[in-house]
Amino acid sequence: MNSVNDVMQASVEPLYNIGVVARMTGLSMATLRAWERRYEFPSSERTAGGHRLYSERDVLALRWVKSRIDDGMQTAQAIHALQHQEKTGQLIYTDITNIDAQYGKSIIPAHLHVYNEKLYEKLIQKDIQQAEIILNEALASTSPEEIILEMLGPTMAKIGDAWEQGKISISTEHLATNFLRQRLLMWMLSGPPSRSSKPVLLACGPNEWHEGSLLILGSLLRRRRWPVAYLGQSVPLDDLYEIIKDINPSLVILVAMTESSANELSNWANVMPEVVNSGRPIISYGGRIFSLHPEWRLRMPGLYLGNSFREGLETIERLL
C-alpha cells in the first residue's frame, strides 16, 4: 500500500468514455448521466461529437463517492463530503494504475494519519470523550473499512506496545483497548446484510487472550458481507471441534500471538482427525508470532493467511 508521501497526483486529462468508466466504477451509465445533471458531478469533458470523456481523477472521485454510498451515505451527502475534502486539501488522488480496486483504495485520505496520532494520544490520556469525537470526525470522510485498517488496527498495536514497554499502566491499556474493541464489535454486529453462505468461524487459540487482530478480521469480513461466527478469546481445542461439527463453517480462522499459545494451537490436527482427513473446513491461522518468526509456520498445520490484514483478506476471499 502506498504511503501518503508516495502518492502521485492523478491525471486530469480526459481519457475514458462513459462505457469504460461505468465498468471501472460499477456505476451505470444512467447513474453517471443523472449525477452530472443533478449535482454537476463530475464535470466531464466533451468530444467534438458531444460524447462524455472522464479523467483518471474523475474515476477516482466516482469510486470514492460510490464507496461512501455503499457505507450508507446519501448520494448528495457523499458528493458534498468529497468536495469538502478536496476544497480543504484533505484528499490526495493516487495514479489510477496504482489503485487497489479490490479493497476500494481509490483515494487515500491524507489526514488519516493525523487522526491516528490524535486518537492514540487521547486514549493514553484517558480522554474517552475526545477519542470519540476524533473517531467520528474521521468517519465523516472515510469508510469504516479504512478506519479499521488505518486507525483502529495501528492504534491497538501501538497501545499494546506501549504497555509492554512500560510506558502506560495496565488500567490505561485496558481502557484504551476496550474503547477500540467496542467499536470493532459494533461494526461486526451492524454490518450490511450477510451473504447466504456458511459462516466464517473465528477463534483465538487456547490461552490466547489478545483478540484485537481477530476482531479486526471479523469486522472487515462483515463489512464485506461475509457471515461471521465469532468465538473470541482462549477457545479450548475440544470445544472448538464441537462447534465446528455443529455449525459446519465455510472456513475457520485461528489466531495465536505468543509462542506458548501457538504451541498449544499447533495441536489442533490431533484433536480434529476428521477435519484433517476430509480437508473440510479449511483451517487457517495468523498472528504476530507467525509473522515475526516464520519458522513457527512449519510447526503449524493449516493455511497461513499472511503478514497483513489486506493480505489475509485477499486470501480469505479467494478461499470463500
Secondary structure, 3 states (H helix, E strand, C coil): CCCHHHCCCCCCCCCEEHHHHHHHHCCCHHHHHHHHHHHCCCCCEECCCCCEEECHHHHHHHHHHHHHHHCCCCHHHHHHHHHHHHHCCCEEECCHHHCEHHHCECEEECCHHHHHHHHHHHHHCCCHHHHHHHHHHHHCCCCHHHHHHHHHHHHHHHHHHHHHCCCCCHHHHHHHHHHHHHHHHHHHHCCCCCCCCCCEEEEECCCCCCCHHHHHHHHHHHHCCCCEEEEECCCCHHHHHHHHHHHCCCEEEEECCCHHHHHHHCCHHHHCHHHHHHCCCEEEEECHHHHHCCCHHHHCCCEECCCCHHHHHHHHHHHC
